Amino acid sequence: MYKQIAQNKRRTVFIVFLFVLMIVAIAGVFAWVYNDPWIAVWTSVVALVYALIQYFAAGSLAMAMAGAKEIAKKDNPRLYNIVENLSITTGLPMPKVYIIHDSAPNAFATGRDPKHASVAATTGLLDIMNDKELTAVMAHEMSHVKNYDIRVSMIVFGLVCMVGLISDIAYRMMFYGNRRRDNEGSPVGYFLILIAAILSPILAALAQMAVSRQREYLADASAVNITRYPEGMIDALKKLQSHSQPMKSQNVAAASMYINDPLRKGFFNNLLSTHPPIEKRIERLENGKKNF
């Protein structure tokens, strides 16, 4: 467990480094194309500031994009008490608790560390899970908090958002910048926009894949270790599988944070999914029952 935490911390530094390097490289290319070194300077400064803001604000932004609403114990005693009990059991600080009004059963955790963590569950999840199954799901999310998976996911979320922003900036520079220079139709400009349009979703998918599928297996096993009840996690996964549906508020950048893939199914999504198949997760838990 401690090895996994240390690995996640190292991975965070590595991803942030690649994130800044990528932005600086793209800024350099556009500075060269438009013969304006200030483009590289300002883009690099913005990227550094953005990375800093993301570190402190990405958790709240992810909750806002999901349409999550923070609750107190009186708002939903069942969910709040389960999270509170898990917090005591794991020795973790009590995270903020959110509910997402969505019929798709799902849940996720986010934050930069256990002291600044948040967990969320959809109304669809609360409707179909009994108390033992809901406890298992939230134990899964608390495991992500304990293992510092949330920090890695948060950085990846920021990276994917920034890739989309850079693509939009590139598009605007191409069309509006060329008009100001009476150079509309520049082959180089169109080529760069084409490359940005192609690379953006690929980079987003690769960034999400940087969050290893193994962390979902680890969180499943950790949830069983916390609850001491393998059937709770197994039954919860079976319900997630049978009731699986895309969420209304979908965001590719935040998809890797959820316990179940919240996106619409398709060849591209399945190929680059950060989530292992649920049947494989159930199989691992079934095979590992004797070890729990």
C-alpha positions as CSV (number, residue, x, y, z in Angstrom):
1,M,0.0,0.0,0.0
2,Y,2.8,2.4,0.9
3,K,4.6,1.5,-2.3
4,Q,1.4,2.4,-4.2
5,I,1.2,5.8,-2.5
6,A,4.8,6.6,-3.2
7,Q,4.4,5.6,-6.8
8,N,1.3,7.8,-7.2
9,K,3.3,10.8,-5.8
10,R,6.1,10.2,-8.2
11,R,3.7,9.8,-11.1
12,T,2.1,13.1,-10.2
13,V,5.4,15.0,-10.5
14,F,6.1,13.2,-13.8
15,I,2.7,14.1,-15.3
16,V,3.0,17.7,-14.3
17,F,6.4,17.9,-15.8
18,L,5.2,16.4,-19.1
19,F,2.2,18.7,-19.0
20,V,4.3,21.9,-18.7
21,L,6.8,20.6,-21.3
22,M,4.0,19.9,-23.8
23,I,2.5,23.4,-23.4
24,V,5.9,25.1,-23.8
25,A,6.6,23.0,-26.9
26,I,3.3,24.0,-28.5
27,A,3.9,27.6,-27.6
28,G,7.3,27.4,-29.3
29,V,5.8,26.1,-32.5
30,F,3.3,28.9,-32.7
31,A,5.8,31.5,-31.8
32,W,7.9,30.2,-34.8
33,V,5.0,30.1,-37.2
34,Y,3.8,33.6,-36.3
35,N,7.3,35.0,-35.8
36,D,6.4,36.3,-32.4
37,P,8.5,35.1,-29.4
38,W,6.1,36.7,-27.0
39,I,3.5,34.0,-27.9
40,A,5.9,31.4,-26.3
41,V,6.6,33.5,-23.3
42,W,3.0,34.3,-22.4
43,T,1.7,30.8,-23.2
44,S,4.4,29.3,-21.0
45,V,3.4,31.7,-18.2
46,V,-0.3,31.0,-18.5
47,A,0.5,27.2,-18.5
48,L,2.5,27.5,-15.3
49,V,-0.2,29.6,-13.6
50,Y,-2.9,27.2,-14.9
51,A,-1.0,24.2,-13.4
52,L,-0.8,25.9,-10.0
53,I,-4.5,26.8,-10.1
54,Q,-5.4,23.3,-11.1
55,Y,-3.5,21.8,-8.2
56,F,-5.7,23.8,-5.7
57,A,-9.0,24.1,-7.6
58,A,-9.4,21.1,-9.9
59,G,-11.3,19.1,-7.3
60,S,-14.0,21.8,-6.9
61,L,-14.1,22.2,-10.7
62,A,-14.6,18.5,-11.3
63,M,-17.5,18.5,-8.8
64,A,-19.0,21.6,-10.5
65,M,-18.8,20.1,-14.0
66,A,-20.5,16.9,-12.7
67,G,-23.3,19.0,-11.2
68,A,-22.6,17.8,-7.7
69,K,-24.1,19.5,-4.7
70,E,-22.4,19.3,-1.3
71,I,-24.6,17.9,1.5
72,A,-24.6,17.9,5.3
73,K,-25.7,15.0,7.4
74,K,-29.3,16.2,7.6
75,D,-29.6,16.2,3.8
76,N,-28.9,12.5,3.4
77,P,-28.1,10.8,6.7
78,R,-27.6,7.4,5.0
79,L,-24.8,8.4,2.6
80,Y,-23.2,10.8,5.1
81,N,-23.1,8.3,7.9
82,I,-21.6,5.6,5.7
83,V,-18.8,8.0,4.6
84,E,-18.3,9.1,8.2
85,N,-18.0,5.6,9.4
86,L,-15.5,4.7,6.7
87,S,-13.5,7.8,7.6
88,I,-13.2,6.6,11.2
89,T,-12.4,3.0,10.1
90,T,-9.7,4.1,7.7
91,G,-8.3,6.8,9.9
92,L,-8.8,9.4,7.2
93,P,-10.0,12.9,7.6
94,M,-13.8,13.3,6.9
95,P,-14.1,14.3,3.2
96,K,-16.7,16.6,1.8
97,V,-19.8,14.6,0.6
98,Y,-21.6,15.4,-2.6
99,I,-24.7,14.1,-4.4
100,I,-25.1,14.2,-8.2
101,H,-28.8,14.2,-9.4
102,D,-28.4,11.6,-12.2
103,S,-30.1,8.3,-12.7
104,A,-26.9,6.6,-13.9
105,P,-25.4,4.7,-10.9
106,N,-21.9,6.0,-10.3
107,A,-19.5,7.6,-7.8
108,F,-16.1,9.3,-7.7
109,A,-13.6,10.9,-5.4
110,T,-11.3,13.8,-6.0
111,G,-8.9,16.2,-4.2
112,R,-5.2,16.9,-3.9
113,D,-4.7,14.9,-0.7
114,P,-6.7,13.1,2.0
115,K,-7.1,16.4,4.0
116,H,-8.7,18.1,1.0
117,A,-10.7,15.2,-0.4
118,S,-14.3,15.0,-1.7
119,V,-16.5,12.0,-2.5
120,A,-19.7,12.0,-4.6
121,A,-22.4,9.6,-5.4
122,T,-25.3,9.8,-7.9
123,T,-28.9,9.5,-7.0
124,G,-29.0,6.5,-9.3
125,L,-26.4,4.7,-7.2
126,L,-28.3,5.5,-3.9
127,D,-31.5,4.1,-5.4
128,I,-30.2,0.7,-6.5
129,M,-27.6,-0.1,-3.7
130,N,-28.5,-1.6,-0.4
131,D,-26.4,-0.4,2.6
132,K,-23.7,-3.0,2.3
133,E,-23.3,-2.4,-1.4
134,L,-23.2,1.4,-0.9
135,T,-20.7,1.0,1.9
136,A,-18.5,-1.1,-0.5
137,V,-18.7,1.5,-3.2
138,M,-17.8,4.4,-0.9
139,A,-15.0,2.3,0.6
140,H,-13.7,2.0,-2.9
141,E,-13.7,5.8,-3.2
142,M,-12.1,6.2,0.2
143,S,-9.4,3.8,-1.0
144,H,-8.6,6.2,-3.9
145,V,-8.3,8.9,-1.3
146,K,-6.0,6.9,0.9
147,N,-3.8,5.7,-2.0
148,Y,-3.4,9.2,-3.4
149,D,-5.1,8.1,-6.7
150,I,-7.2,11.3,-6.4
151,R,-4.1,13.5,-6.9
152,V,-3.1,11.7,-10.0
153,S,-6.6,11.8,-11.4
154,M,-6.9,15.5,-10.6
155,I,-3.7,16.3,-12.5
156,V,-4.8,14.2,-15.5
157,F,-8.2,16.1,-15.4
158,G,-6.3,19.4,-15.5
159,L,-4.1,18.2,-18.4
160,V,-7.0,17.1,-20.5
161,C,-8.9,20.4,-19.9
162,M,-5.7,22.3,-20.9
163,V,-5.3,20.3,-24.1
164,G,-8.9,21.3,-25.1
165,L,-8.1,24.9,-24.3
166,I,-4.9,24.9,-26.4
167,S,-6.8,23.3,-29.3
168,D,-9.4,26.2,-29.1
169,I,-6.6,28.8,-28.9
170,A,-4.9,27.2,-32.0
171,Y,-8.2,27.4,-33.9
172,R,-8.7,31.0,-33.1
173,M,-5.1,32.0,-33.9
174,M,-5.5,30.2,-37.2
175,F,-8.6,32.0,-38.5
176,Y,-8.5,35.4,-36.6
177,G,-4.7,35.7,-36.7
178,N,-4.5,35.0,-40.4
179,R,-7.2,37.5,-41.1
180,R,-5.2,40.3,-39.4
181,R,-2.2,39.3,-41.4
182,D,-4.0,39.0,-44.7
183,N,-2.7,35.5,-44.8
184,E,-5.8,33.5,-44.5
185,G,-5.4,30.1,-46.0
186,S,-1.8,29.6,-44.9
187,P,-0.9,25.9,-45.6
188,V,1.3,25.8,-42.5
189,G,-1.5,27.3,-40.3
190,Y,-4.1,24.9,-41.6
191,F,-1.7,22.0,-41.1
192,L,-1.1,22.9,-37.5
193,I,-4.8,23.2,-36.8
194,L,-5.4,19.8,-38.4
195,I,-2.6,18.3,-36.2
196,A,-4.1,20.0,-33.1
197,A,-7.6,18.7,-33.9
198,I,-6.3,15.2,-34.4
199,L,-3.9,15.1,-31.5
200,S,-6.2,16.7,-28.9
201,P,-8.5,13.7,-28.3
202,I,-5.6,11.3,-28.6
203,L,-3.6,13.2,-26.0
204,A,-6.7,13.4,-23.8
205,A,-7.1,9.6,-24.0
206,L,-3.4,8.9,-23.4
207,A,-3.5,11.2,-20.4
208,Q,-6.4,9.3,-18.9
209,M,-4.6,6.0,-19.7
210,A,-1.7,7.3,-17.6
211,V,-4.0,6.5,-14.7
212,S,-3.4,2.8,-14.7
213,R,-6.3,0.4,-14.8
214,Q,-4.6,-1.4,-11.9
215,R,-5.7,1.3,-9.5
216,E,-9.3,0.2,-10.0
217,Y,-8.4,-3.4,-9.1
218,L,-6.4,-2.1,-6.1
219,A,-9.3,0.1,-4.9
220,D,-11.7,-2.9,-5.2
221,A,-9.4,-5.0,-3.1
222,S,-8.8,-2.2,-0.6
223,A,-12.6,-1.7,-0.2
224,V,-13.0,-5.4,0.7
225,N,-10.1,-5.1,3.2
226,I,-11.9,-2.1,4.8
227,T,-15.4,-3.7,4.9
228,R,-14.2,-7.3,5.5
229,Y,-17.1,-8.3,3.2
230,P,-16.2,-9.4,-0.3
231,E,-19.8,-10.0,-1.3
232,G,-20.6,-6.3,-0.8
233,M,-18.1,-5.2,-3.4
234,I,-18.9,-8.1,-5.8
235,D,-22.7,-7.4,-5.6
236,A,-22.2,-3.7,-6.1
237,L,-20.1,-4.3,-9.2
238,K,-22.8,-6.7,-10.5
239,K,-25.4,-4.0,-10.1
240,L,-23.2,-1.4,-11.8
241,Q,-22.8,-3.8,-14.7
242,S,-26.5,-4.5,-15.1
243,H,-27.6,-0.9,-14.5
244,S,-24.8,0.7,-16.5
245,Q,-25.8,3.8,-18.4
246,P,-24.0,7.0,-19.5
247,M,-24.3,10.0,-17.2
248,K,-26.2,13.1,-18.4
249,S,-23.3,15.5,-17.6
250,Q,-20.5,13.8,-19.4
251,N,-16.9,15.0,-19.5
252,V,-14.0,13.1,-21.0
253,A,-11.5,14.9,-18.7
254,A,-13.2,13.5,-15.6
255,A,-14.1,10.1,-16.8
256,S,-11.2,8.3,-15.2
257,M,-12.3,9.5,-11.7
258,Y,-15.5,7.4,-11.6
259,I,-16.0,3.9,-10.3
260,N,-17.7,3.0,-13.6
261,D,-17.1,4.5,-17.1
262,P,-19.6,7.4,-17.3
263,L,-19.3,7.9,-21.1
264,R,-21.4,6.6,-23.9
265,K,-20.1,3.3,-25.2
266,G,-18.4,3.2,-28.5
267,F,-15.4,1.6,-30.2
268,F,-13.0,4.5,-29.4
269,N,-14.1,4.8,-25.8
270,N,-13.9,1.1,-25.3
271,L,-10.4,0.9,-26.9
272,L,-8.9,3.7,-24.7
273,S,-11.0,3.2,-21.6
274,T,-9.2,3.8,-18.3
275,H,-11.6,1.3,-16.6
276,P,-11.0,-2.5,-16.8
277,P,-14.1,-4.5,-17.7
278,I,-16.4,-5.0,-14.7
279,E,-16.5,-8.7,-15.3
280,K,-12.7,-8.8,-14.9
281,R,-13.0,-6.9,-11.6
282,I,-15.6,-9.3,-10.3
283,E,-13.5,-12.3,-11.4
284,R,-10.5,-11.0,-9.4
285,L,-12.6,-10.5,-6.3
286,E,-14.1,-13.9,-6.6
287,N,-10.7,-15.5,-7.0
288,G,-9.3,-13.5,-4.1
289,K,-12.0,-14.3,-1.6
290,K,-9.8,-16.7,0.4
291,N,-7.1,-14.0,0.8
292,F,-9.3,-11.3,2.3
